[in-house]
Amino acid sequence: MPSHTDKRVLPFAKEDVFNIILDVAKYPEFLPWCLAARIYNKAENGFDADLVIGFKMFKERFTSRVTFEGSDTIHVEYIKGPMKHLTNHWQFKDTADGGVELDFHVDFAFKNPIFEKLVGHLFEEAVFKMIEAFEKRAVTILGNR
C-alpha cells in the first residue's frame, strides 16, 4: 500500500493554488498519465470525478468523490475502479509573505497485485512528477513570483 506525504511552500495565493488543484477537468492538460477527466454530480462543496490514467500498456478508469472546505482543504475518496482504496488530502495554509503552505497526502492500493507491484516500484517517482506538474501548472497560470 503506497502512501506519500509532502509539504511545499509556494509563492502564490492560497486561493489560486486551491483553484488549480480543484480544477480536475483540466488535469489531462498537464498531469502525467492522466488521459481524460469527467466531472459530474456537482454540489456546493464537491463533485464526483472520473479519471482515466494510462501508463504504457495499462489504462484504467476510476471514480472519486472530491469534497472541499472553503479554500483550506480538498479531500478525495475512492468510489470505484481498479483500486482497493484511495484517499488523497490537500491542506492549504496562508504564509506570512502571501504564499501558501501546501500539505499533500496520498494513500492507495490496487486490487491487481501485478499492477500494485509495478506502481509500487515507481510510486515515489510518480508522486514527485505529479507534484512537480502541479507546481509547473501554477507557474504557467499565475506566472513566476
C-alpha positions as CSV (number, residue, x, y, z in Angstrom):
1,M,0.0,0.0,0.0
2,P,2.0,3.0,-1.2
3,S,1.5,6.3,0.7
4,H,3.2,9.6,0.5
5,T,3.1,12.9,2.4
6,D,4.7,16.1,1.1
7,K,4.8,19.7,2.2
8,R,5.6,22.6,-0.1
9,V,5.6,26.3,0.3
10,L,4.7,28.1,-3.0
11,P,4.8,31.8,-3.7
12,F,1.2,32.0,-4.8
13,A,-2.0,33.0,-3.0
14,K,-3.7,30.1,-1.3
15,E,-7.0,30.5,-3.2
16,D,-5.1,30.4,-6.6
17,V,-3.3,27.2,-5.8
18,F,-6.5,25.7,-4.3
19,N,-8.4,26.5,-7.6
20,I,-5.7,24.9,-9.8
21,I,-5.9,21.7,-7.8
22,L,-9.6,21.7,-7.6
23,D,-9.9,22.1,-11.4
24,V,-9.9,18.4,-12.0
25,A,-11.4,18.7,-15.5
26,K,-8.1,20.3,-16.7
27,Y,-5.8,17.5,-15.3
28,P,-5.4,15.9,-18.8
29,E,-3.8,19.1,-20.0
30,F,-0.8,18.9,-17.6
31,L,-0.8,15.9,-15.2
32,P,1.4,13.0,-16.3
33,W,-0.5,9.8,-17.2
34,C,-4.0,11.5,-16.9
35,L,-5.6,10.8,-20.2
36,A,-9.2,12.0,-19.5
37,A,-11.3,13.6,-16.8
38,R,-15.1,14.0,-16.3
39,I,-16.8,16.0,-13.6
40,Y,-20.4,15.3,-12.5
41,N,-22.8,15.3,-9.5
42,K,-21.7,18.8,-8.7
43,A,-22.7,20.1,-5.3
44,E,-22.0,23.1,-3.2
45,N,-18.9,21.6,-1.6
46,G,-17.8,18.9,-4.0
47,F,-18.3,16.7,-7.0
48,D,-17.6,13.3,-8.4
49,A,-14.9,12.8,-11.0
50,D,-13.9,10.0,-13.4
51,L,-10.2,9.9,-14.3
52,V,-8.6,7.8,-16.9
53,I,-5.0,7.0,-16.1
54,G,-2.7,5.4,-18.6
55,F,0.9,4.1,-18.3
56,K,2.5,2.1,-21.1
57,M,0.1,-0.8,-21.8
58,F,-2.1,-0.1,-18.8
59,K,-5.2,2.1,-18.9
60,E,-7.7,2.3,-16.0
61,R,-10.7,4.5,-15.1
62,F,-11.6,5.2,-11.6
63,T,-14.2,7.3,-9.8
64,S,-13.6,9.6,-6.8
65,R,-15.6,11.9,-4.7
66,V,-13.9,15.3,-4.3
67,T,-15.0,17.5,-1.3
68,F,-13.7,20.8,-0.1
69,E,-14.0,23.2,2.8
70,G,-13.6,26.8,1.8
71,S,-10.2,27.1,0.2
72,D,-8.5,25.3,3.1
73,T,-8.9,21.6,2.3
74,I,-9.6,19.2,-0.6
75,H,-10.3,15.6,0.2
76,V,-10.6,12.8,-2.4
77,E,-12.3,9.5,-1.6
78,Y,-12.3,6.5,-3.9
79,I,-15.7,5.3,-5.2
80,K,-14.9,2.6,-7.8
81,G,-12.3,1.3,-10.2
82,P,-9.1,-0.8,-10.1
83,M,-8.2,0.0,-6.5
84,K,-8.8,-1.5,-3.1
85,H,-8.8,2.1,-1.7
86,L,-7.6,5.6,-2.4
87,T,-7.5,8.7,-0.2
88,N,-5.9,11.9,-1.2
89,H,-5.8,15.0,1.1
90,W,-4.7,18.6,0.3
91,Q,-4.4,21.2,3.0
92,F,-3.7,24.9,2.3
93,K,-2.4,27.5,4.7
94,D,-1.5,31.1,4.1
95,T,2.1,32.1,4.8
96,A,3.2,35.4,6.3
97,D,4.7,36.5,2.9
98,G,1.4,35.9,0.9
99,G,2.3,32.5,-0.3
100,V,0.8,29.1,0.6
101,E,2.0,26.2,2.6
102,L,0.6,23.1,0.9
103,D,0.3,19.7,2.7
104,F,-0.4,16.7,0.5
105,H,-1.1,13.1,1.4
106,V,-2.0,10.2,-0.8
107,D,-2.6,6.5,0.2
108,F,-3.8,3.8,-2.1
109,A,-3.7,0.1,-3.0
110,F,-4.6,-1.6,-6.3
111,K,-6.8,-4.7,-6.5
112,N,-4.4,-6.3,-9.1
113,P,-1.2,-7.5,-7.3
114,I,0.8,-7.2,-10.6
115,F,-0.2,-3.6,-11.1
116,E,0.4,-2.9,-7.4
117,K,3.9,-4.2,-7.6
118,L,4.6,-2.2,-10.8
119,V,3.2,1.0,-9.4
120,G,4.8,0.4,-6.0
121,H,8.2,0.2,-7.7
122,L,7.6,3.6,-9.5
123,F,5.4,5.2,-6.8
124,E,7.8,7.8,-5.4
125,E,8.9,9.0,-8.8
126,A,5.3,9.2,-10.0
127,V,4.2,11.2,-7.0
128,F,7.2,13.6,-7.4
129,K,6.3,14.1,-11.1
130,M,2.7,14.8,-10.2
131,I,3.5,17.3,-7.6
132,E,6.0,18.9,-10.0
133,A,3.3,19.1,-12.6
134,F,1.0,21.0,-10.2
135,E,3.8,23.4,-9.4
136,K,4.5,24.0,-13.2
137,R,0.8,24.5,-13.8
138,A,0.8,27.2,-11.1
139,V,3.7,28.9,-12.7
140,T,2.1,28.6,-16.2
141,I,-1.2,30.1,-14.9
142,L,0.0,32.5,-12.3
143,G,3.4,33.4,-13.5
144,N,6.8,33.5,-11.8
145,R,6.8,35.2,-8.4
